[in-house]
Amino acid sequence: MPVVTRSTVIDAPIEAVWAVLRDFNGHAGWHPAVAESRLEDGRKTDEIGAVRAFSLIGGERLRERLLSLSDKDHSLRYCIESSEIPLIDYVAEIRLKPVTDGGGTFWSWRSSFRTPPGRERELARMVGDGVYEAGFEAIRAKFTRTASTTLPGPTQKPAGSIEGQGVAMAAFGGPEVLRPCSVHAPPPGPGEVRLRQTAIGVNYIDVYCRSGYFRLAEPPAVLGMEAAGTAIDAGPGVTHIRPGQRVAYACPPVGSYADVRTMAADLVVPVPDGIDDRVAAAALLKGVTAEFLLHRVHAVKRGEIVLVYAPAGGVGRFLCQWAAHLGATVIGATSSPEKARIAREAGCRHVVLPGSRSLEEQVMEITRGHGADVIYDAVGRDSYAHSIAALAICGHLISFGQASGDIGPRDVSALASKSVTLSRPNYGHYTDTPQKIRASAARLFDAIGRGILRVEIGSALPLSQAEEAHRALEGRGTTGSTILIPDTVSGDRR
């Protein structure tokens, strides 16, 4: 029985390396031999027993099962369930240890397996070189590229720049890759505006950027897509923003986790006098999302039945309040009695909780067998099948997030049983012109000003604690909106 053991040292902190390797279904993103991969049965990527079905660049197909995973020991074990390569009873282990001298990571990769007679040496060499050594080189190159690029700082400061503080991701990975850094805001050029930011929105899209799921920036890079503050000065051609005016934005490119910034003025909107900076930063991205989901992706009508996942969260609260105002019957799907209370306060007439009966059973009982006309689902993989089952005939499932993972490839013909419509809207496509973002922002600010929407700020943390904000958001331990306040700002800014 061949036993293959290979090891190496990666010049990166152990937590950064582990953040990549613990994603059992993430190997397609870094291993050169893997063409594509998906998780079966709606499992989570770090869930024991999860099976990844993947193909190699040569076309061979394999299925591997996660046997164990330990964040404490930085180790995982997995086995081959089925394979077009004859690796029989294959069991492998990855284990990391910190290198105390230099802060690197020692990585060992070991496996044992059986082969058809006479193929032991061939297949052992394929595993050792084609899988393990190739994987080592890919991860080493990933972190070498990261290390060779400095975080944004004063060494890159053009003449006339204003220096400030920000938070950048040093690499793709978990919250621990977020690091304080120096930033600079150069003088605004034609069509640009320079901002002094006083409040910064934290959104789940920031998590997707940090993990590498959305490649909106390559590390090292300052994260964030939403902030509010004051215009310092404006470049030639800018007519809708004047120095000293309070403004906000919620759009790519990323870079809002900073106290100063220069950006395209067309992306920035004035903030009405009745709305303070923190409310604007907490509301704009989530509120614009709710605006296009409710008014453009599916125009909610009076009398419709609307199901909203995570109704106690930032976008969820806006969806519930606004849909109820439009005359819909709103059902919230949440995880605890406390969040159920918040959901009812946000306009949910009914709330479904985990229990002995499935979500779809509860929805069908509430609606007397009709189902939901439209479902706003930000959970993704774990909720997809339940959402389809809970829809009414000709219902509309809007999958606008994947907190539990991507829904993966699906059989579209299965939707015919209910004539279901499935949408996967992209925020950028609804905010990619000044006209679109200004129209959405105007409708949002009007709804806030008229009391249709109440903005709940669940947590306001110093910018330097962005890592803690991300941990809370990913752990689903937040309600309402989370914002970051630059360390140079104190008190409310109006």
LONU-571682 format. One line per 3 residues: number of its first residue (from 1); their letters; for each residue x, y, z of C-alpha. Coordinates in steps of 0.05 Angstrom, whole numbers, plus 5000, padded with zeros to 4 digits. Layout:
N
NUM> a> X/Y/Z; ...
% end
This chain:
494
1> mpv> 5000/5000/5000; 5033/5065/4978; 5042/5120/5030
4> vtr> 5057/5189/5003; 5083/5243/5050; 5105/5312/5026
7> stv> 5117/5377/5066; 5137/5449/5055; 5142/5516/5089
10> ida> 5097/5573/5065; 5121/5644/5080; 5054/5667/5109
13> pie> 5020/5665/5178; 4986/5599/5195; 4917/5631/5201
16> avw> 4922/5660/5131; 4943/5593/5101; 4890/5556/5141
19> avl> 4836/5604/5117; 4849/5579/5046; 4857/5505/5060
22> rdf> 4799/5496/5109; 4751/5513/5052; 4741/5441/5030
25> ngh> 4708/5463/4965; 4756/5519/4951; 4810/5479/4916
28> agw> 4784/5498/4847; 4805/5569/4864; 4878/5553/4877
31> hpa> 4899/5484/4855; 4922/5482/4783; 4898/5410/4772
34> vae> 4825/5424/4791; 4779/5449/4736; 4714/5457/4775
37> srl> 4683/5433/4840; 4616/5433/4875; 4589/5409/4942
40> edg> 4534/5357/4942; 4468/5358/4981; 4472/5431/5003
43> rkt> 4527/5417/5053; 4572/5472/5081; 4644/5475/5058
46> dei> 4671/5460/5128; 4616/5411/5148; 4640/5341/5168
49> gav> 4613/5291/5119; 4609/5342/5062; 4624/5312/4993
52> raf> 4658/5352/4939; 4648/5329/4867; 4701/5356/4821
55> sli> 4737/5346/4756; 4810/5353/4739; 4837/5392/4680
58> gge> 4847/5325/4644; 4772/5310/4651; 4776/5257/4706
61> rlr> 4720/5261/4757; 4726/5249/4832; 4684/5253/4895
64> erl> 4717/5265/4962; 4687/5266/5032; 4710/5310/5090
67> lsl> 4724/5264/5150; 4748/5314/5202; 4768/5387/5209
70> sdk> 4800/5421/5269; 4810/5496/5272; 4849/5485/5337
73> dhs> 4899/5437/5306; 4895/5467/5236; 4884/5399/5206
76> lry> 4834/5363/5162; 4825/5291/5136; 4787/5268/5075
79> cie> 4777/5206/5033; 4759/5189/4962; 4688/5164/4954
82> sse> 4693/5150/4879; 4744/5165/4826; 4760/5153/4753
85> ipl> 4833/5148/4776; 4844/5080/4811; 4864/5107/4880
88> idy> 4831/5054/4924; 4815/5067/4998; 4850/5134/4991
91> vae> 4853/5173/5057; 4892/5238/5063; 4910/5288/5118
94> irl> 4931/5360/5115; 4964/5389/5177; 4993/5458/5190
97> kpv> 5041/5481/5245; 5069/5550/5258; 5142/5564/5244
100> tdg> 5164/5605/5304; 5225/5634/5270; 5198/5680/5217
103> ggt> 5123/5671/5225; 5115/5621/5168; 5074/5558/5164
106> fws> 5097/5485/5161; 5049/5444/5118; 5049/5369/5114
109> wrs> 5005/5329/5066; 5001/5254/5075; 4959/5198/5044
112> sfr> 4954/5123/5039; 4917/5083/4986; 4917/5019/4945
115> tpp> 4926/5013/4870; 4918/4961/4816; 4979/4914/4814
118> gre> 5039/4945/4780; 5015/5017/4784; 5039/5034/4854
121> rel> 5099/5076/4833; 5062/5112/4777; 5003/5133/4820
124> arm> 5046/5150/4881; 5086/5197/4837; 5023/5228/4808
127> vgd> 4995/5242/4878; 5061/5268/4906; 5081/5312/4847
130> gvy> 5017/5326/4810; 4974/5339/4871; 5016/5355/4932
133> eag> 5077/5391/4903; 5033/5428/4852; 4988/5450/4909
136> fea> 5047/5473/4951; 5073/5515/4893; 5004/5546/4880
139> ira> 4995/5567/4952; 5067/5591/4957; 5058/5634/4895
142> kft> 4993/5661/4922; 5025/5686/4986; 5089/5708/4952
145> rta> 5049/5753/4906; 5014/5781/4967; 5078/5792/5006
148> stt> 5113/5826/4947; 5060/5881/4946; 5058/5932/5001
151> lpg> 4993/5956/5031; 4970/6025/5009; 5013/6074/5047
154> ptq> 5048/6140/5049; 5104/6116/5003; 5054/6119/4946
157> kpa> 5030/6189/4964; 5024/6238/4905; 5035/6312/4915
160> gsi> 4978/6347/4949; 4950/6283/4979; 4916/6280/5047
163> egq> 4942/6222/5088; 4895/6180/5130; 4882/6112/5161
166> gva> 4846/6052/5132; 4837/5977/5136; 4860/5931/5080
169> maa> 4858/5856/5067; 4930/5830/5064; 4907/5767/5028
172> fgg> 4843/5730/5012; 4819/5693/5073; 4784/5700/5140
175> pev> 4774/5762/5182; 4845/5757/5208; 4872/5781/5140
178> lrp> 4844/5851/5154; 4901/5897/5174; 4907/5972/5191
181> csv> 4942/6011/5137; 4959/6082/5115; 4919/6111/5058
184> hap> 4922/6175/5018; 4870/6216/4981; 4902/6252/4922
187> ppg> 4874/6319/4897; 4811/6306/4857; 4819/6306/4782
190> pge> 4765/6321/4730; 4699/6290/4751; 4726/6270/4820
193> vrl> 4711/6289/4891; 4754/6282/4954; 4718/6260/5018
196> rqt> 4729/6262/5093; 4690/6200/5115; 4654/6198/5181
199> aig> 4616/6132/5178; 4627/6069/5139; 4577/6014/5124
202> vny> 4594/5941/5133; 4559/5893/5086; 4562/5819/5069
205> idv> 4590/5836/5001; 4652/5859/5039; 4659/5787/5066
208> ycr> 4653/5759/4995; 4708/5807/4972; 4753/5789/5030
211> sgy> 4745/5714/5020; 4757/5720/4945; 4687/5695/4927
214> frl> 4676/5762/4891; 4741/5785/4858; 4725/5859/4862
217> aep> 4796/5873/4885; 4862/5835/4889; 4899/5838/4955
220> pav> 4927/5879/4985; 4868/5926/4979; 4824/5970/5022
223> lgm> 4755/5939/5028; 4685/5969/5032; 4632/5996/4985
226> eaa> 4593/6045/5028; 4608/6108/5069; 4582/6177/5086
229> gta> 4619/6241/5102; 4635/6310/5076; 4664/6333/5010
232> ida> 4731/6367/5020; 4739/6391/4948; 4717/6373/4878
235> gpg> 4753/6370/4811; 4735/6405/4746; 4667/6387/4717
238> vth> 4634/6368/4782; 4569/6408/4790; 4524/6367/4837
241> irp> 4573/6365/4896; 4604/6425/4929; 4658/6429/4983
244> gqr> 4630/6422/5053; 4568/6385/5029; 4547/6321/5064
247> vay> 4548/6261/5017; 4546/6185/5014; 4557/6129/4965
250> acp> 4545/6054/4960; 4577/6023/4899; 4642/5994/4872
253> pvg> 4700/6004/4866; 4718/5980/4936; 4757/6025/4982
256> sya> 4709/6055/5035; 4746/6027/5097; 4784/6092/5105
259> dvr> 4776/6162/5134; 4795/6198/5069; 4782/6179/4997
262> tma> 4782/6208/4927; 4733/6178/4878; 4688/6191/4818
265> adl> 4637/6244/4836; 4583/6211/4794; 4580/6155/4845
268> vvp> 4567/6202/4903; 4498/6229/4923; 4480/6287/4969
271> vpd> 4451/6268/5037; 4387/6306/5057; 4391/6350/5118
274> gid> 4344/6306/5159; 4388/6245/5154; 4454/6241/5192
277> drv> 4518/6210/5168; 4512/6146/5208; 4442/6133/5184
280> aaa> 4464/6146/5112; 4523/6098/5119; 4479/6045/5152
283> all> 4423/6051/5101; 4448/6067/5032; 4475/6001/5005
286> kgv> 4423/5958/5041; 4367/6007/5025; 4385/6012/4952
289> tae> 4387/5936/4950; 4317/5933/4980; 4295/5987/4931
292> fll> 4313/5949/4868; 4292/5882/4896; 4222/5908/4914
295> hrv> 4211/5956/4856; 4252/5930/4797; 4270/5857/4804
298> hav> 4199/5842/4827; 4150/5899/4834; 4112/5879/4897
301> krg> 4038/5890/4893; 3984/5899/4945; 3957/5832/4969
304> eiv> 4018/5791/4950; 4050/5743/5000; 4124/5759/5010
307> lvy> 4173/5714/5047; 4237/5746/5072; 4296/5708/5100
310> apa> 4338/5741/5155; 4284/5793/5169; 4322/5819/5229
313> ggv> 4384/5836/5188; 4400/5901/5152; 4370/5887/5083
316> grf> 4317/5842/5114; 4288/5897/5157; 4283/5944/5098
319> lcq> 4249/5891/5056; 4198/5876/5110; 4181/5949/5125
322> waa> 4177/5969/5053; 4138/5908/5029; 4087/5917/5086
325> hlg> 4079/5990/5066; 4065/5968/4995; 4008/5926/5021
328> atv> 4039/5857/5020; 4030/5803/5073; 4101/5793/5098
331> iga> 4127/5727/5128; 4195/5727/5160; 4240/5665/5165
334> tss> 4290/5672/5222; 4327/5631/5273; 4308/5654/5343
337> pek> 4250/5683/5384; 4289/5748/5394; 4299/5757/5319
340> ari> 4226/5738/5309; 4207/5796/5355; 4250/5844/5314
343> are> 4219/5817/5249; 4148/5831/5274; 4168/5901/5293
346> agc> 4195/5909/5222; 4127/5892/5191; 4124/5815/5189
349> rhv> 4053/5791/5200; 4078/5720/5209; 4146/5690/5229
352> vlp> 4170/5619/5218; 4224/5588/5262; 4264/5523/5258
355> gsr> 4227/5466/5291; 4194/5399/5279; 4161/5424/5216
358> sle> 4197/5449/5154; 4196/5521/5130; 4152/5503/5071
361> eqv> 4102/5466/5115; 4095/5528/5160; 4089/5575/5100
364> mei> 4036/5532/5068; 3996/5529/5132; 4000/5605/5141
367> trg> 3979/5617/5069; 3926/5561/5068; 3963/5523/5014
370> hga> 3977/5582/4969; 4051/5592/4983; 4093/5655/4976
373> dvi> 4085/5697/4913; 4157/5722/4920; 4214/5699/4964
376> yda> 4275/5742/4980; 4329/5692/4998; 4397/5716/5022
379> vgr> 4417/5648/5052; 4432/5610/4988; 4452/5537/4987
382> dsy> 4419/5514/5052; 4352/5547/5037; 4344/5537/4962
385> ahs> 4303/5473/4964; 4259/5499/5020; 4246/5563/4982
388> iaa> 4225/5527/4918; 4177/5484/4959; 4148/5545/4994
391> lai> 4132/5583/4930; 4063/5592/4901; 4046/5571/4830
394> cgh> 4082/5621/4784; 4120/5645/4845; 4186/5684/4840
397> lis> 4248/5663/4879; 4299/5720/4884; 4365/5691/4908
400> fgq> 4405/5754/4925; 4457/5727/4973; 4492/5663/4994
403> asg> 4507/5668/5069; 4509/5591/5071; 4544/5583/5004
406> dig> 4528/5587/4930; 4466/5549/4908; 4510/5514/4856
409> prd> 4486/5484/4790; 4412/5469/4788; 4365/5434/4741
412> vsa> 4322/5489/4711; 4271/5439/4685; 4253/5423/4758
415> las> 4224/5494/4763; 4169/5475/4713; 4130/5438/4767
418> ksv> 4107/5506/4793; 4125/5551/4733; 4175/5584/4779
421> tls> 4215/5645/4761; 4287/5647/4789; 4328/5711/4793
424> rpn> 4399/5723/4816; 4407/5799/4814; 4475/5832/4817
427> ygh> 4479/5897/4856; 4528/5927/4807; 4480/5920/4748
430> ytd> 4428/5962/4785; 4476/6017/4806; 4524/6022/4747
433> tpq> 4503/6091/4723; 4495/6157/4759; 4422/6158/4738
436> kir> 4407/6091/4769; 4442/6103/4836; 4412/6173/4843
439> asa> 4342/6148/4829; 4349/6091/4879; 4379/6136/4932
442> arl> 4325/6189/4923; 4270/6137/4932; 4306/6109/4993
445> fda> 4318/6176/5027; 4246/6195/5013; 4222/6130/5047
448> igr> 4267/6144/5107; 4244/6216/5111; 4170/6196/5109
451> gil> 4180/6145/5164; 4166/6085/5118; 4234/6057/5135
454> rve> 4267/6059/5204; 4343/6050/5203; 4368/6007/5259
457> igs> 4442/6011/5275; 4457/5948/5313; 4531/5960/5322
460> alp> 4579/6019/5313; 4652/5999/5320; 4717/6037/5310
463> lsq> 4746/6027/5240; 4806/5993/5272; 4758/5937/5295
466> aee> 4736/5918/5225; 4760/5846/5238; 4712/5840/5297
469> ahr> 4656/5869/5254; 4668/5816/5201; 4669/5759/5252
472> ale> 4602/5781/5281; 4571/5788/5211; 4594/5720/5188
475> grg> 4572/5688/5254; 4502/5715/5242; 4507/5750/5309
478> ttg> 4483/5818/5285; 4416/5851/5279; 4404/5915/5240
481> sti> 4463/5949/5206; 4536/5950/5227; 4578/6012/5215
484> lip> 4651/6030/5227; 4671/6098/5253; 4741/6126/5236
487> dtv> 4783/6135/5298; 4789/6209/5282; 4713/6219/5287
490> sgd> 4674/6228/5351; 4600/6240/5360; 4546/6245/5307
493> rr> 4561/6283/5244; 4504/6320/5211
% end
